[in-house]
Amino acid sequence: MTRTDCLEALARLYEFLDGELDAADAAAVRHHMEVCAGCYPFLQFCGSFQDALHRAAKGQPAAPPELRQRIASLLRNEGLKPHNH
C-alpha cells in the first residue's frame, strides 16, 4: 500500500491500532491519518474507544483463540459487503 485513500485507511484502521499491519501498510495508514483532516478525528475516537475497552476488560478472562478468529473473520467479511440504506 503506497498511497492510501480515506476508504483504505478507515478499512484498515483497527488492524493498524491492533498492530496487525506490516511496517509499510502501517506507515501508509499512519501517514494518511496524520494528514487527513477528515480521518484524524476518527482515529482519535477509535483509539480512545479501544483504550476504554481495554480498561473495561482488564482482569476479565480472554476469549478463546477460535472465537477471536471467527469474530475477526466476520468483521472483515462485513466490511466488504455493500450497505443498502
PDB file of N, CA, C and O in Angstrom:
ATOM      1  N   MET A   1       0.878  -1.158   0.000  1.00  0.00           N
ATOM      2  CA  MET A   1       0.000   0.000   0.000  1.00  0.00           C
ATOM      3  C   MET A   1       0.923   1.217   0.000  1.00  0.00           C
ATOM      4  O   MET A   1       1.554   1.501   1.018  1.00  0.00           O
ATOM      5  N   THR A   2       1.016   1.929  -1.096  1.00  0.00           N
ATOM      6  CA  THR A   2       1.884   3.089  -1.130  1.00  0.00           C
ATOM      7  C   THR A   2       1.103   4.336  -0.778  1.00  0.00           C
ATOM      8  O   THR A   2       1.394   4.985   0.227  1.00  0.00           O
ATOM      9  N   ARG A   3       0.127   4.676  -1.581  1.00  0.00           N
ATOM     10  CA  ARG A   3      -0.755   5.816  -1.275  1.00  0.00           C
ATOM     11  C   ARG A   3      -2.041   5.270  -0.718  1.00  0.00           C
ATOM     12  O   ARG A   3      -2.593   4.305  -1.247  1.00  0.00           O
ATOM     13  N   THR A   4      -2.510   5.859   0.314  1.00  0.00           N
ATOM     14  CA  THR A   4      -3.713   5.371   0.962  1.00  0.00           C
ATOM     15  C   THR A   4      -4.785   6.439   0.915  1.00  0.00           C
ATOM     16  O   THR A   4      -4.561   7.585   1.303  1.00  0.00           O
ATOM     17  N   ASP A   5      -5.979   6.039   0.422  1.00  0.00           N
ATOM     18  CA  ASP A   5      -7.088   6.989   0.444  1.00  0.00           C
ATOM     19  C   ASP A   5      -7.919   6.750   1.701  1.00  0.00           C
ATOM     20  O   ASP A   5      -7.642   5.835   2.475  1.00  0.00           O
ATOM     21  N   CYS A   6      -8.927   7.571   1.891  1.00  0.00           N
ATOM     22  CA  CYS A   6      -9.739   7.501   3.110  1.00  0.00           C
ATOM     23  C   CYS A   6     -10.378   6.126   3.296  1.00  0.00           C
ATOM     24  O   CYS A   6     -10.349   5.583   4.400  1.00  0.00           O
ATOM     25  N   LEU A   7     -10.948   5.562   2.252  1.00  0.00           N
ATOM     26  CA  LEU A   7     -11.618   4.268   2.391  1.00  0.00           C
ATOM     27  C   LEU A   7     -10.644   3.179   2.815  1.00  0.00           C
ATOM     28  O   LEU A   7     -10.955   2.365   3.685  1.00  0.00           O
ATOM     29  N   GLU A   8      -9.467   3.162   2.203  1.00  0.00           N
ATOM     30  CA  GLU A   8      -8.470   2.155   2.569  1.00  0.00           C
ATOM     31  C   GLU A   8      -8.003   2.344   4.011  1.00  0.00           C
ATOM     32  O   GLU A   8      -7.901   1.382   4.773  1.00  0.00           O
ATOM     33  N   ALA A   9      -7.723   3.588   4.373  1.00  0.00           N
ATOM     34  CA  ALA A   9      -7.227   3.860   5.719  1.00  0.00           C
ATOM     35  C   ALA A   9      -8.273   3.486   6.768  1.00  0.00           C
ATOM     36  O   ALA A   9      -7.942   2.865   7.778  1.00  0.00           O
ATOM     37  N   LEU A  10      -9.510   3.852   6.541  1.00  0.00           N
ATOM     38  CA  LEU A  10     -10.564   3.546   7.506  1.00  0.00           C
ATOM     39  C   LEU A  10     -10.837   2.043   7.572  1.00  0.00           C
ATOM     40  O   LEU A  10     -11.126   1.513   8.644  1.00  0.00           O
ATOM     41  N   ALA A  11     -10.746   1.355   6.431  1.00  0.00           N
ATOM     42  CA  ALA A  11     -10.981  -0.088   6.410  1.00  0.00           C
ATOM     43  C   ALA A  11      -9.908  -0.842   7.193  1.00  0.00           C
ATOM     44  O   ALA A  11     -10.164  -1.929   7.709  1.00  0.00           O
ATOM     45  N   ARG A  12      -8.714  -0.268   7.282  1.00  0.00           N
ATOM     46  CA  ARG A  12      -7.604  -0.953   7.950  1.00  0.00           C
ATOM     47  C   ARG A  12      -7.277  -0.351   9.315  1.00  0.00           C
ATOM     48  O   ARG A  12      -6.276  -0.712   9.934  1.00  0.00           O
ATOM     49  N   LEU A  13      -8.111   0.554   9.773  1.00  0.00           N
ATOM     50  CA  LEU A  13      -7.825   1.289  10.997  1.00  0.00           C
ATOM     51  C   LEU A  13      -7.650   0.379  12.208  1.00  0.00           C
ATOM     52  O   LEU A  13      -6.689   0.540  12.960  1.00  0.00           O
ATOM     53  N   TYR A  14      -8.558  -0.575  12.410  1.00  0.00           N
ATOM     54  CA  TYR A  14      -8.438  -1.426  13.588  1.00  0.00           C
ATOM     55  C   TYR A  14      -7.249  -2.370  13.482  1.00  0.00           C
ATOM     56  O   TYR A  14      -6.628  -2.696  14.494  1.00  0.00           O
ATOM     57  N   GLU A  15      -6.924  -2.813  12.275  1.00  0.00           N
ATOM     58  CA  GLU A  15      -5.702  -3.602  12.105  1.00  0.00           C
ATOM     59  C   GLU A  15      -4.487  -2.747  12.492  1.00  0.00           C
ATOM     60  O   GLU A  15      -3.554  -3.231  13.132  1.00  0.00           O
ATOM     61  N   PHE A  16      -4.517  -1.475  12.096  1.00  0.00           N
ATOM     62  CA  PHE A  16      -3.444  -0.555  12.443  1.00  0.00           C
ATOM     63  C   PHE A  16      -3.355  -0.379  13.955  1.00  0.00           C
ATOM     64  O   PHE A  16      -2.276  -0.506  14.533  1.00  0.00           O
ATOM     65  N   LEU A  17      -4.481  -0.089  14.593  1.00  0.00           N
ATOM     66  CA  LEU A  17      -4.491   0.122  16.037  1.00  0.00           C
ATOM     67  C   LEU A  17      -4.070  -1.121  16.812  1.00  0.00           C
ATOM     68  O   LEU A  17      -3.490  -1.015  17.893  1.00  0.00           O
ATOM     69  N   ASP A  18      -4.359  -2.293  16.263  1.00  0.00           N
ATOM     70  CA  ASP A  18      -4.003  -3.547  16.925  1.00  0.00           C
ATOM     71  C   ASP A  18      -2.585  -4.006  16.591  1.00  0.00           C
ATOM     72  O   ASP A  18      -2.131  -5.030  17.101  1.00  0.00           O
ATOM     73  N   GLY A  19      -1.882  -3.253  15.736  1.00  0.00           N
ATOM     74  CA  GLY A  19      -0.513  -3.627  15.368  1.00  0.00           C
ATOM     75  C   GLY A  19      -0.435  -4.835  14.459  1.00  0.00           C
ATOM     76  O   GLY A  19       0.555  -5.567  14.480  1.00  0.00           O
ATOM     77  N   GLU A  20      -1.478  -5.053  13.654  1.00  0.00           N
ATOM     78  CA  GLU A  20      -1.545  -6.243  12.809  1.00  0.00           C
ATOM     79  C   GLU A  20      -1.067  -6.001  11.376  1.00  0.00           C
ATOM     80  O   GLU A  20      -1.039  -6.939  10.579  1.00  0.00           O
ATOM     81  N   LEU A  21      -0.694  -4.775  11.032  1.00  0.00           N
ATOM     82  CA  LEU A  21      -0.241  -4.476   9.673  1.00  0.00           C
ATOM     83  C   LEU A  21       1.272  -4.585   9.589  1.00  0.00           C
ATOM     84  O   LEU A  21       1.981  -4.372  10.572  1.00  0.00           O
ATOM     85  N   ASP A  22       1.760  -4.926   8.381  1.00  0.00           N
ATOM     86  CA  ASP A  22       3.209  -4.902   8.211  1.00  0.00           C
ATOM     87  C   ASP A  22       3.674  -3.450   8.245  1.00  0.00           C
ATOM     88  O   ASP A  22       2.859  -2.528   8.207  1.00  0.00           O
ATOM     89  N   ALA A  23       4.974  -3.256   8.314  1.00  0.00           N
ATOM     90  CA  ALA A  23       5.537  -1.919   8.525  1.00  0.00           C
ATOM     91  C   ALA A  23       5.116  -0.936   7.432  1.00  0.00           C
ATOM     92  O   ALA A  23       4.787   0.211   7.735  1.00  0.00           O
ATOM     93  N   ALA A  24       5.123  -1.360   6.180  1.00  0.00           N
ATOM     94  CA  ALA A  24       4.778  -0.456   5.076  1.00  0.00           C
ATOM     95  C   ALA A  24       3.310  -0.045   5.130  1.00  0.00           C
ATOM     96  O   ALA A  24       2.987   1.132   4.967  1.00  0.00           O
ATOM     97  N   ASP A  25       2.425  -1.009   5.357  1.00  0.00           N
ATOM     98  CA  ASP A  25       0.995  -0.693   5.430  1.00  0.00           C
ATOM     99  C   ASP A  25       0.682   0.169   6.651  1.00  0.00           C
ATOM    100  O   ASP A  25      -0.127   1.093   6.571  1.00  0.00           O
ATOM    101  N   ALA A  26       1.323  -0.134   7.777  1.00  0.00           N
ATOM    102  CA  ALA A  26       1.107   0.672   8.987  1.00  0.00           C
ATOM    103  C   ALA A  26       1.572   2.107   8.756  1.00  0.00           C
ATOM    104  O   ALA A  26       0.904   3.051   9.179  1.00  0.00           O
ATOM    105  N   ALA A  27       2.710   2.277   8.090  1.00  0.00           N
ATOM    106  CA  ALA A  27       3.219   3.621   7.812  1.00  0.00           C
ATOM    107  C   ALA A  27       2.272   4.377   6.893  1.00  0.00           C
ATOM    108  O   ALA A  27       2.057   5.576   7.073  1.00  0.00           O
ATOM    109  N   ALA A  28       1.703   3.686   5.908  1.00  0.00           N
ATOM    110  CA  ALA A  28       0.778   4.335   4.973  1.00  0.00           C
ATOM    111  C   ALA A  28      -0.497   4.779   5.687  1.00  0.00           C
ATOM    112  O   ALA A  28      -0.977   5.892   5.475  1.00  0.00           O
ATOM    113  N   VAL A  29      -1.040   3.909   6.528  1.00  0.00           N
ATOM    114  CA  VAL A  29      -2.252   4.265   7.272  1.00  0.00           C
ATOM    115  C   VAL A  29      -1.942   5.402   8.246  1.00  0.00           C
ATOM    116  O   VAL A  29      -2.705   6.363   8.343  1.00  0.00           O
ATOM    117  N   ARG A  30      -0.823   5.293   8.968  1.00  0.00           N
ATOM    118  CA  ARG A  30      -0.443   6.340   9.925  1.00  0.00           C
ATOM    119  C   ARG A  30      -0.292   7.686   9.212  1.00  0.00           C
ATOM    120  O   ARG A  30      -0.796   8.704   9.685  1.00  0.00           O
ATOM    121  N   HIS A  31       0.404   7.685   8.074  1.00  0.00           N
ATOM    122  CA  HIS A  31       0.606   8.932   7.330  1.00  0.00           C
ATOM    123  C   HIS A  31      -0.733   9.525   6.906  1.00  0.00           C
ATOM    124  O   HIS A  31      -0.966  10.721   7.085  1.00  0.00           O
ATOM    125  N   HIS A  32      -1.605   8.705   6.350  1.00  0.00           N
ATOM    126  CA  HIS A  32      -2.904   9.210   5.912  1.00  0.00           C
ATOM    127  C   HIS A  32      -3.667   9.815   7.093  1.00  0.00           C
ATOM    128  O   HIS A  32      -4.209  10.916   6.995  1.00  0.00           O
ATOM    129  N   MET A  33      -3.703   9.086   8.202  1.00  0.00           N
ATOM    130  CA  MET A  33      -4.453   9.562   9.364  1.00  0.00           C
ATOM    131  C   MET A  33      -3.883  10.871   9.912  1.00  0.00           C
ATOM    132  O   MET A  33      -4.628  11.717  10.406  1.00  0.00           O
ATOM    133  N   GLU A  34      -2.570  11.034   9.824  1.00  0.00           N
ATOM    134  CA  GLU A  34      -1.936  12.247  10.346  1.00  0.00           C
ATOM    135  C   GLU A  34      -2.188  13.471   9.468  1.00  0.00           C
ATOM    136  O   GLU A  34      -2.216  14.595   9.969  1.00  0.00           O
ATOM    137  N   VAL A  35      -2.371  13.262   8.161  1.00  0.00           N
ATOM    138  CA  VAL A  35      -2.509  14.411   7.260  1.00  0.00           C
ATOM    139  C   VAL A  35      -3.942  14.665   6.801  1.00  0.00           C
ATOM    140  O   VAL A  35      -4.224  15.728   6.247  1.00  0.00           O
ATOM    141  N   CYS A  36      -4.850  13.720   7.018  1.00  0.00           N
ATOM    142  CA  CYS A  36      -6.225  13.875   6.539  1.00  0.00           C
ATOM    143  C   CYS A  36      -7.097  14.462   7.651  1.00  0.00           C
ATOM    144  O   CYS A  36      -7.332  13.822   8.676  1.00  0.00           O
ATOM    145  N   ALA A  37      -7.563  15.670   7.434  1.00  0.00           N
ATOM    146  CA  ALA A  37      -8.400  16.339   8.439  1.00  0.00           C
ATOM    147  C   ALA A  37      -9.719  15.610   8.662  1.00  0.00           C
ATOM    148  O   ALA A  37     -10.302  15.714   9.741  1.00  0.00           O
ATOM    149  N   GLY A  38     -10.200  14.873   7.662  1.00  0.00           N
ATOM    150  CA  GLY A  38     -11.453  14.137   7.806  1.00  0.00           C
ATOM    151  C   GLY A  38     -11.295  12.842   8.575  1.00  0.00           C
ATOM    152  O   GLY A  38     -12.215  12.428   9.280  1.00  0.00           O
ATOM    153  N   CYS A  39     -10.143  12.193   8.454  1.00  0.00           N
ATOM    154  CA  CYS A  39      -9.930  10.896   9.090  1.00  0.00           C
ATOM    155  C   CYS A  39      -9.306  10.998  10.482  1.00  0.00           C
ATOM    156  O   CYS A  39      -9.547  10.139  11.330  1.00  0.00           O
ATOM    157  N   TYR A  40      -8.521  12.023  10.722  1.00  0.00           N
ATOM    158  CA  TYR A  40      -7.807  12.132  12.003  1.00  0.00           C
ATOM    159  C   TYR A  40      -8.749  12.083  13.209  1.00  0.00           C
ATOM    160  O   TYR A  40      -8.451  11.369  14.166  1.00  0.00           O
ATOM    161  N   PRO A  41      -9.872  12.811  13.206  1.00  0.00           N
ATOM    162  CA  PRO A  41     -10.773  12.719  14.369  1.00  0.00           C
ATOM    163  C   PRO A  41     -11.298  11.294  14.591  1.00  0.00           C
ATOM    164  O   PRO A  41     -11.506  10.878  15.731  1.00  0.00           O
ATOM    165  N   PHE A  42     -11.508  10.554  13.509  1.00  0.00           N
ATOM    166  CA  PHE A  42     -11.985   9.181  13.646  1.00  0.00           C
ATOM    167  C   PHE A  42     -10.904   8.309  14.270  1.00  0.00           C
ATOM    168  O   PHE A  42     -11.204   7.442  15.090  1.00  0.00           O
ATOM    169  N   LEU A  43      -9.641   8.532  13.887  1.00  0.00           N
ATOM    170  CA  LEU A  43      -8.523   7.819  14.507  1.00  0.00           C
ATOM    171  C   LEU A  43      -8.502   8.092  16.005  1.00  0.00           C
ATOM    172  O   LEU A  43      -8.344   7.169  16.804  1.00  0.00           O
ATOM    173  N   GLN A  44      -8.659   9.351  16.388  1.00  0.00           N
ATOM    174  CA  GLN A  44      -8.666   9.721  17.802  1.00  0.00           C
ATOM    175  C   GLN A  44      -9.813   9.033  18.537  1.00  0.00           C
ATOM    176  O   GLN A  44      -9.621   8.496  19.628  1.00  0.00           O
ATOM    177  N   PHE A  45     -11.012   9.049  17.938  1.00  0.00           N
ATOM    178  CA  PHE A  45     -12.170   8.406  18.558  1.00  0.00           C
ATOM    179  C   PHE A  45     -11.939   6.904  18.714  1.00  0.00           C
ATOM    180  O   PHE A  45     -12.147   6.356  19.796  1.00  0.00           O
ATOM    181  N   CYS A  46     -11.516   6.243  17.656  1.00  0.00           N
ATOM    182  CA  CYS A  46     -11.327   4.789  17.702  1.00  0.00           C
ATOM    183  C   CYS A  46     -10.230   4.396  18.679  1.00  0.00           C
ATOM    184  O   CYS A  46     -10.350   3.396  19.387  1.00  0.00           O
ATOM    185  N   GLY A  47      -9.162   5.182  18.719  1.00  0.00           N
ATOM    186  CA  GLY A  47      -8.103   4.906  19.681  1.00  0.00           C
ATOM    187  C   GLY A  47      -8.606   5.042  21.110  1.00  0.00           C
ATOM    188  O   GLY A  47      -8.300   4.204  21.959  1.00  0.00           O
ATOM    189  N   SER A  48      -9.373   6.088  21.381  1.00  0.00           N
ATOM    190  CA  SER A  48      -9.940   6.288  22.722  1.00  0.00           C
ATOM    191  C   SER A  48     -10.934   5.187  23.072  1.00  0.00           C
ATOM    192  O   SER A  48     -10.952   4.695  24.200  1.00  0.00           O
ATOM    193  N   PHE A  49     -11.758   4.803  22.102  1.00  0.00           N
ATOM    194  CA  PHE A  49     -12.734   3.739  22.314  1.00  0.00           C
ATOM    195  C   PHE A  49     -12.022   2.425  22.621  1.00  0.00           C
ATOM    196  O   PHE A  49     -12.411   1.697  23.534  1.00  0.00           O
ATOM    197  N   GLN A  50     -10.988   2.130  21.859  1.00  0.00           N
ATOM    198  CA  GLN A  50     -10.227   0.905  22.071  1.00  0.00           C
ATOM    199  C   GLN A  50      -9.559   0.919  23.454  1.00  0.00           C
ATOM    200  O   GLN A  50      -9.543  -0.100  24.144  1.00  0.00           O
ATOM    201  N   ASP A  51      -9.015   2.061  23.854  1.00  0.00           N
ATOM    202  CA  ASP A  51      -8.425   2.173  25.189  1.00  0.00           C
ATOM    203  C   ASP A  51      -9.468   1.920  26.270  1.00  0.00           C
ATOM    204  O   ASP A  51      -9.191   1.233  27.253  1.00  0.00           O
ATOM    205  N   ALA A  52     -10.671   2.473  26.094  1.00  0.00           N
ATOM    206  CA  ALA A  52     -11.746   2.273  27.067  1.00  0.00           C
ATOM    207  C   ALA A  52     -12.131   0.793  27.151  1.00  0.00           C
ATOM    208  O   ALA A  52     -12.377   0.276  28.241  1.00  0.00           O
ATOM    209  N   LEU A  53     -12.181   0.123  26.017  1.00  0.00           N
ATOM    210  CA  LEU A  53     -12.496  -1.313  26.018  1.00  0.00           C
ATOM    211  C   LEU A  53     -11.425  -2.102  26.758  1.00  0.00           C
ATOM    212  O   LEU A  53     -11.733  -3.018  27.521  1.00  0.00           O
ATOM    213  N   HIS A  54     -10.167  -1.743  26.529  1.00  0.00           N
ATOM    214  CA  HIS A  54      -9.068  -2.443  27.202  1.00  0.00           C
ATOM    215  C   HIS A  54      -9.151  -2.237  28.719  1.00  0.00           C
ATOM    216  O   HIS A  54      -8.933  -3.172  29.489  1.00  0.00           O
ATOM    217  N   ARG A  55      -9.464  -1.015  29.139  1.00  0.00           N
ATOM    218  CA  ARG A  55      -9.593  -0.754  30.578  1.00  0.00           C
ATOM    219  C   ARG A  55     -10.770  -1.528  31.162  1.00  0.00           C
ATOM    220  O   ARG A  55     -10.669  -2.078  32.259  1.00  0.00           O
ATOM    221  N   ALA A  56     -11.887  -1.571  30.433  1.00  0.00           N
ATOM    222  CA  ALA A  56     -13.082  -2.279  30.926  1.00  0.00           C
ATOM    223  C   ALA A  56     -12.848  -3.785  30.997  1.00  0.00           C
ATOM    224  O   ALA A  56     -13.407  -4.462  31.860  1.00  0.00           O
ATOM    225  N   ALA A  57     -12.026  -4.310  30.093  1.00  0.00           N
ATOM    226  CA  ALA A  57     -11.797  -5.751  30.036  1.00  0.00           C
ATOM    227  C   ALA A  57     -10.667  -6.215  30.951  1.00  0.00           C
ATOM    228  O   ALA A  57     -10.430  -7.414  31.091  1.00  0.00           O
ATOM    229  N   LYS A  58      -9.976  -5.271  31.568  1.00  0.00           N
ATOM    230  CA  LYS A  58      -8.841  -5.634  32.419  1.00  0.00           C
ATOM    231  C   LYS A  58      -9.309  -6.580  33.522  1.00  0.00           C
ATOM    232  O   LYS A  58     -10.262  -6.293  34.247  1.00  0.00           O
ATOM    233  N   GLY A  59      -8.622  -7.705  33.629  1.00  0.00           N
ATOM    234  CA  GLY A  59      -8.969  -8.693  34.642  1.00  0.00           C
ATOM    235  C   GLY A  59     -10.029  -9.685  34.199  1.00  0.00           C
ATOM    236  O   GLY A  59     -10.312 -10.643  34.917  1.00  0.00           O
ATOM    237  N   GLN A  60     -10.619  -9.477  33.033  1.00  0.00           N
ATOM    238  CA  GLN A  60     -11.622 -10.399  32.510  1.00  0.00           C
ATOM    239  C   GLN A  60     -10.917 -11.536  31.770  1.00  0.00           C
ATOM    240  O   GLN A  60      -9.851 -11.322  31.194  1.00  0.00           O
ATOM    241  N   PRO A  61     -11.494 -12.742  31.776  1.00  0.00           N
ATOM    242  CA  PRO A  61     -10.868 -13.831  31.021  1.00  0.00           C
ATOM    243  C   PRO A  61     -10.899 -13.529  29.526  1.00  0.00           C
ATOM    244  O   PRO A  61     -11.864 -12.954  29.022  1.00  0.00           O
ATOM    245  N   ALA A  62      -9.853 -13.916  28.832  1.00  0.00           N
ATOM    246  CA  ALA A  62      -9.759 -13.697  27.384  1.00  0.00           C
ATOM    247  C   ALA A  62     -10.632 -14.703  26.639  1.00  0.00           C
ATOM    248  O   ALA A  62     -10.853 -15.822  27.101  1.00  0.00           O
ATOM    249  N   ALA A  63     -11.115 -14.284  25.491  1.00  0.00           N
ATOM    250  CA  ALA A  63     -11.899 -15.186  24.641  1.00  0.00           C
ATOM    251  C   ALA A  63     -10.960 -16.245  24.052  1.00  0.00           C
ATOM    252  O   ALA A  63      -9.786 -15.965  23.811  1.00  0.00           O
ATOM    253  N   PRO A  64     -11.468 -17.443  23.825  1.00  0.00           N
ATOM    254  CA  PRO A  64     -10.637 -18.474  23.207  1.00  0.00           C
ATOM    255  C   PRO A  64     -10.182 -18.021  21.810  1.00  0.00           C
ATOM    256  O   PRO A  64     -10.903 -17.282  21.141  1.00  0.00           O
ATOM    257  N   PRO A  65      -9.004 -18.453  21.368  1.00  0.00           N
ATOM    258  CA  PRO A  65      -8.490 -18.037  20.051  1.00  0.00           C
ATOM    259  C   PRO A  65      -9.457 -18.329  18.911  1.00  0.00           C
ATOM    260  O   PRO A  65      -9.549 -17.548  17.964  1.00  0.00           O
ATOM    261  N   GLU A  66     -10.176 -19.442  18.990  1.00  0.00           N
ATOM    262  CA  GLU A  66     -11.118 -19.790  17.917  1.00  0.00           C
ATOM    263  C   GLU A  66     -12.218 -18.745  17.800  1.00  0.00           C
ATOM    264  O   GLU A  66     -12.603 -18.368  16.693  1.00  0.00           O
ATOM    265  N   LEU A  67     -12.721 -18.280  18.929  1.00  0.00           N
ATOM    266  CA  LEU A  67     -13.769 -17.260  18.931  1.00  0.00           C
ATOM    267  C   LEU A  67     -13.227 -15.947  18.381  1.00  0.00           C
ATOM    268  O   LEU A  67     -13.891 -15.289  17.580  1.00  0.00           O
ATOM    269  N   ARG A  68     -12.043 -15.566  18.796  1.00  0.00           N
ATOM    270  CA  ARG A  68     -11.430 -14.329  18.307  1.00  0.00           C
ATOM    271  C   ARG A  68     -11.254 -14.380  16.788  1.00  0.00           C
ATOM    272  O   ARG A  68     -11.537 -13.401  16.097  1.00  0.00           O
ATOM    273  N   GLN A  69     -10.789 -15.518  16.267  1.00  0.00           N
ATOM    274  CA  GLN A  69     -10.592 -15.667  14.815  1.00  0.00           C
ATOM    275  C   GLN A  69     -11.927 -15.601  14.073  1.00  0.00           C
ATOM    276  O   GLN A  69     -12.024 -14.985  13.012  1.00  0.00           O
ATOM    277  N   ARG A  70     -12.940 -16.230  14.630  1.00  0.00           N
ATOM    278  CA  ARG A  70     -14.251 -16.218  13.979  1.00  0.00           C
ATOM    279  C   ARG A  70     -14.834 -14.800  13.948  1.00  0.00           C
ATOM    280  O   ARG A  70     -15.370 -14.373  12.925  1.00  0.00           O
ATOM    281  N   ILE A  71     -14.732 -14.081  15.050  1.00  0.00           N
ATOM    282  CA  ILE A  71     -15.236 -12.710  15.096  1.00  0.00           C
ATOM    283  C   ILE A  71     -14.464 -11.830  14.127  1.00  0.00           C
ATOM    284  O   ILE A  71     -15.066 -11.034  13.406  1.00  0.00           O
ATOM    285  N   ALA A  72     -13.141 -11.957  14.098  1.00  0.00           N
ATOM    286  CA  ALA A  72     -12.327 -11.162  13.176  1.00  0.00           C
ATOM    287  C   ALA A  72     -12.715 -11.446  11.733  1.00  0.00           C
ATOM    288  O   ALA A  72     -12.794 -10.526  10.918  1.00  0.00           O
ATOM    289  N   SER A  73     -12.956 -12.708  11.411  1.00  0.00           N
ATOM    290  CA  SER A  73     -13.366 -13.078  10.059  1.00  0.00           C
ATOM    291  C   SER A  73     -14.723 -12.474   9.708  1.00  0.00           C
ATOM    292  O   SER A  73     -14.909 -11.951   8.610  1.00  0.00           O
ATOM    293  N   LEU A  74     -15.659 -12.547  10.632  1.00  0.00           N
ATOM    294  CA  LEU A  74     -16.984 -11.971  10.400  1.00  0.00           C
ATOM    295  C   LEU A  74     -16.897 -10.462  10.196  1.00  0.00           C
ATOM    296  O   LEU A  74     -17.568  -9.914   9.322  1.00  0.00           O
ATOM    297  N   LEU A  75     -16.082  -9.797  10.989  1.00  0.00           N
ATOM    298  CA  LEU A  75     -15.932  -8.348  10.848  1.00  0.00           C
ATOM    299  C   LEU A  75     -15.290  -7.986   9.510  1.00  0.00           C
ATOM    300  O   LEU A  75     -15.718  -7.036   8.855  1.00  0.00           O
ATOM    301  N   ARG A  76     -14.272  -8.733   9.103  1.00  0.00           N
ATOM    302  CA  ARG A  76     -13.641  -8.476   7.800  1.00  0.00           C
ATOM    303  C   ARG A  76     -14.651  -8.667   6.673  1.00  0.00           C
ATOM    304  O   ARG A  76     -14.727  -7.845   5.760  1.00  0.00           O
ATOM    305  N   ASN A  77     -15.419  -9.740   6.733  1.00  0.00           N
ATOM    306  CA  ASN A  77     -16.412 -10.009   5.689  1.00  0.00           C
ATOM    307  C   ASN A  77     -17.498  -8.959   5.672  1.00  0.00           C
ATOM    308  O   ASN A  77     -17.958  -8.558   4.603  1.00  0.00           O
ATOM    309  N   GLU A  78     -17.918  -8.505   6.844  1.00  0.00           N
ATOM    310  CA  GLU A  78     -18.949  -7.464   6.934  1.00  0.00           C
ATOM    311  C   GLU A  78     -18.451  -6.168   6.312  1.00  0.00           C
ATOM    312  O   GLU A  78     -19.219  -5.456   5.665  1.00  0.00           O
ATOM    313  N   GLY A  79     -17.182  -5.857   6.499  1.00  0.00           N
ATOM    314  CA  GLY A  79     -16.607  -4.639   5.950  1.00  0.00           C
ATOM    315  C   GLY A  79     -16.560  -4.633   4.435  1.00  0.00           C
ATOM    316  O   GLY A  79     -16.485  -3.566   3.826  1.00  0.00           O
ATOM    317  N   LEU A  80     -16.603  -5.810   3.812  1.00  0.00           N
ATOM    318  CA  LEU A  80     -16.534  -5.904   2.353  1.00  0.00           C
ATOM    319  C   LEU A  80     -17.894  -5.845   1.697  1.00  0.00           C
ATOM    320  O   LEU A  80     -17.974  -5.660   0.483  1.00  0.00           O
ATOM    321  N   LYS A  81     -18.979  -5.996   2.464  1.00  0.00           N
ATOM    322  CA  LYS A  81     -20.308  -6.008   1.894  1.00  0.00           C
ATOM    323  C   LYS A  81     -20.803  -4.585   1.659  1.00  0.00           C
ATOM    324  O   LYS A  81     -20.614  -3.718   2.512  1.00  0.00           O
ATOM    325  N   PRO A  82     -21.440  -4.330   0.504  1.00  0.00           N
ATOM    326  CA  PRO A  82     -22.042  -3.002   0.314  1.00  0.00           C
ATOM    327  C   PRO A  82     -23.252  -2.858   1.223  1.00  0.00           C
ATOM    328  O   PRO A  82     -24.007  -3.807   1.436  1.00  0.00           O
ATOM    329  N   HIS A  83     -23.419  -1.660   1.753  1.00  0.00           N
ATOM    330  CA  HIS A  83     -24.559  -1.391   2.629  1.00  0.00           C
ATOM    331  C   HIS A  83     -25.712  -0.825   1.809  1.00  0.00           C
ATOM    332  O   HIS A  83     -25.521   0.077   0.994  1.00  0.00           O
ATOM    333  N   ASN A  84     -26.888  -1.353   2.026  1.00  0.00           N
ATOM    334  CA  ASN A  84     -28.088  -0.871   1.339  1.00  0.00           C
ATOM    335  C   ASN A  84     -28.882  -0.010   2.302  1.00  0.00           C
ATOM    336  O   ASN A  84     -29.580  -0.524   3.176  1.00  0.00           O
ATOM    337  N   HIS A  85     -28.776   1.282   2.143  1.00  0.00           N
ATOM    338  CA  HIS A  85     -29.512   2.214   3.022  1.00  0.00           C
ATOM    339  C   HIS A  85     -30.549   2.926   2.227  1.00  0.00           C
ATOM    340  O   HIS A  85     -31.281   3.755   2.768  1.00  0.00           O
TER     341      HIS A  85
END
